[in-house]
Amino acid sequence: MTGMAQPASPLSVGSLAQLTLSLIAIVALILAISWALKRLKLAGPRGSGEMAVIDEMSLGPRERIVLVRVGDSQVLVGVGPSGVTPLTPLAAPIVLKGAAQAPAFAERLRDMIKRPGGSA
């Protein structure tokens, strides 16, 4: 029985170190993606129904002005480290130029999906 080699343990120091580094890399990747989505404001829709954030403008590292739609009216609010401050309700609603492009893209996407060669 001296000629038989013992099998390597699956819980060796090298495999545990590799597993730990892989998990750290995955968590770091998730955090980096979430930071990038938040920074680029690609995190998805920010409102539906009667209230929605229409647009926002950064004024500094922690301050911004936000245009909020509430029902049929729009309200301009300031957001900063001290909280949310109502600035003014707008008499006439603002129509954003980028808002008119969204339905055109949605229609084109629907047309592409409905085509016989389209996916989904």
C-alpha positions as CSV (number, residue, x, y, z in Angstrom):
1,M,0.0,0.0,0.0
2,T,3.0,2.3,-0.1
3,G,2.6,2.8,-3.9
4,M,-0.9,4.4,-3.7
5,A,-1.0,8.2,-3.8
6,Q,-3.4,10.0,-1.7
7,P,-5.9,12.2,-3.6
8,A,-5.6,15.9,-3.2
9,S,-8.0,17.5,-0.8
10,P,-10.7,19.7,-2.6
11,L,-10.4,22.2,0.3
12,S,-6.8,23.1,-0.2
13,V,-5.4,26.5,0.6
14,G,-5.0,27.3,-3.1
15,S,-8.6,26.4,-4.0
16,L,-10.0,28.4,-1.0
17,A,-7.9,31.4,-2.0
18,Q,-9.1,31.2,-5.6
19,L,-12.7,30.9,-4.5
20,T,-12.4,33.9,-2.2
21,L,-10.8,36.1,-4.9
22,S,-13.5,35.1,-7.4
23,L,-16.2,36.1,-4.9
24,I,-14.6,39.4,-4.2
25,A,-14.2,40.1,-7.9
26,I,-17.9,39.3,-8.5
27,V,-19.1,41.5,-5.7
28,A,-16.8,44.3,-6.9
29,L,-18.2,44.0,-10.5
30,I,-21.8,44.2,-9.1
31,L,-20.9,47.3,-7.1
32,A,-19.2,48.9,-10.1
33,I,-22.1,48.2,-12.4
34,S,-24.7,49.6,-9.9
35,W,-22.5,52.7,-9.4
36,A,-22.2,53.2,-13.2
37,L,-26.0,52.8,-13.7
38,K,-26.7,55.3,-10.9
39,R,-24.1,57.7,-12.2
40,L,-25.3,57.6,-15.8
41,K,-29.0,57.5,-14.7
42,L,-29.8,54.3,-16.6
43,A,-31.3,52.6,-13.6
44,G,-34.8,52.5,-15.2
45,P,-38.0,54.4,-15.0
46,R,-38.3,56.8,-12.1
47,G,-42.0,57.2,-11.8
48,S,-45.3,56.1,-13.1
49,G,-48.9,56.9,-12.7
50,E,-49.7,60.4,-11.3
51,M,-46.1,61.3,-10.2
52,A,-42.9,61.1,-12.1
53,V,-39.5,62.7,-12.2
54,I,-39.3,64.4,-15.6
55,D,-35.8,65.8,-15.6
56,E,-33.0,66.9,-13.3
57,M,-30.0,69.1,-13.4
58,S,-26.9,68.7,-11.2
59,L,-25.8,71.9,-9.5
60,G,-22.9,70.5,-7.5
61,P,-21.6,67.2,-6.1
62,R,-24.7,66.8,-3.8
63,E,-27.2,69.4,-5.0
64,R,-29.6,69.3,-7.9
65,I,-32.8,70.7,-9.3
66,V,-35.6,68.2,-10.1
67,L,-38.6,68.7,-12.3
68,V,-41.5,66.6,-11.0
69,R,-44.8,65.9,-12.6
70,V,-47.7,65.6,-10.2
71,G,-51.0,64.9,-12.1
72,D,-51.3,67.6,-14.8
73,S,-49.0,70.1,-13.1
74,Q,-45.2,70.3,-12.8
75,V,-43.2,71.4,-9.7
76,L,-39.6,72.4,-9.5
77,V,-37.8,71.2,-6.3
78,G,-34.3,71.5,-5.0
79,V,-32.6,68.4,-3.6
80,G,-29.5,68.7,-1.4
81,P,-27.9,67.3,1.8
82,S,-30.4,69.2,3.9
83,G,-33.4,67.6,2.2
84,V,-36.0,68.5,-0.5
85,T,-37.0,72.2,-0.9
86,P,-40.0,73.2,-3.0
87,L,-38.9,75.9,-5.4
88,T,-41.9,76.8,-7.5
89,P,-44.9,75.2,-9.2
90,L,-44.8,75.9,-12.9
91,A,-47.7,77.8,-14.5
92,A,-47.1,76.3,-17.9
93,P,-45.8,72.7,-18.2
94,I,-42.4,72.3,-19.8
95,V,-42.3,69.9,-22.8
96,L,-38.9,68.3,-23.2
97,K,-37.4,67.8,-26.6
98,G,-36.2,64.3,-25.7
99,A,-39.7,63.2,-24.7
100,A,-40.9,63.4,-28.3
101,Q,-38.3,60.9,-29.4
102,A,-39.3,58.1,-27.0
103,P,-42.5,57.1,-28.8
104,A,-40.8,57.0,-32.2
105,F,-38.2,54.6,-30.8
106,A,-40.9,52.5,-29.1
107,E,-42.8,52.3,-32.4
108,R,-39.7,51.3,-34.3
109,L,-38.9,48.6,-31.8
110,R,-42.5,47.2,-32.0
111,D,-42.3,47.1,-35.7
112,M,-39.0,45.3,-35.6
113,I,-40.4,42.7,-33.2
114,K,-43.5,42.2,-35.3
115,R,-41.5,41.5,-38.5
116,P,-41.3,37.8,-39.5
117,G,-37.5,37.9,-39.1
118,G,-37.6,39.7,-35.8
119,S,-36.7,38.1,-32.5
120,A,-39.0,37.4,-29.5
